[in-house]
Amino acid sequence: MTQQDHDAQQRRTRGATAVEYALIIALIAGVIISAVGALGSKTEGLYDQTNTEMVDQGL
């Protein structure tokens, strides 16, 4: 294997690694967005319930 072949192989490997890291980051971002959305909906429901109970009690 020549030095040029070795250098080309290293560039391909680094490029593939960068793509893999980008995919992992995208997956993590998707999980975070989903979790925040789910928790946001639950939190909104708790605030609505608390508000309704306070109004019902005349507070």
N, C-alpha and C positions, 0 to 999 in steps of 0.2 A: 504494500500500500504506500503510495507516495504521500508526501506532505500535503499536497493539494487535495487529495482524496480524504485524508484525515481531517483537514480543515473544513471541507464541505460536509463531512459526516457530523462534525461538531455543530455546525450552523443548523443543520436539519434537526438535530437533537434539541438544540436550544429553542428552535422555532416550535417544535412539537410540545416542549415543556411549557412554553408561554401560552399556547392554546389550551393546554390542560388546566393550567392555573386560571385562565380566564373562564373556562367552563365551571370550575369549582366555585369561583367567586360569584358567578351568575346564579348558580344553584343556591348558595348560601343567601344571596340577596333575595331570591324568590321565597325561601323559607322564612326569612325575617319579615318580608312584606305580608306573607300569609298570616304569620303569627300576630303581627300588629293589627291587621284587619280583624282577625277573630277576637282578640282581646278588646279592641275598640268597640266592637258590637256588644260584647258582654258588659263592658263598662257603661255604655250608653243605656243599656237596659236597666242596670242598677240605678243610675241617676233618674231615669224615668219613673221607676218604681218608687224610689224615695220621694220624688216630687209629688207623685199621686197620693201617697200615704200622708204626706204633710198637708196637702190641700184638703184631703178628706177629713183630717183632724182640725182643720181651721188654723193651721200655723202659718 
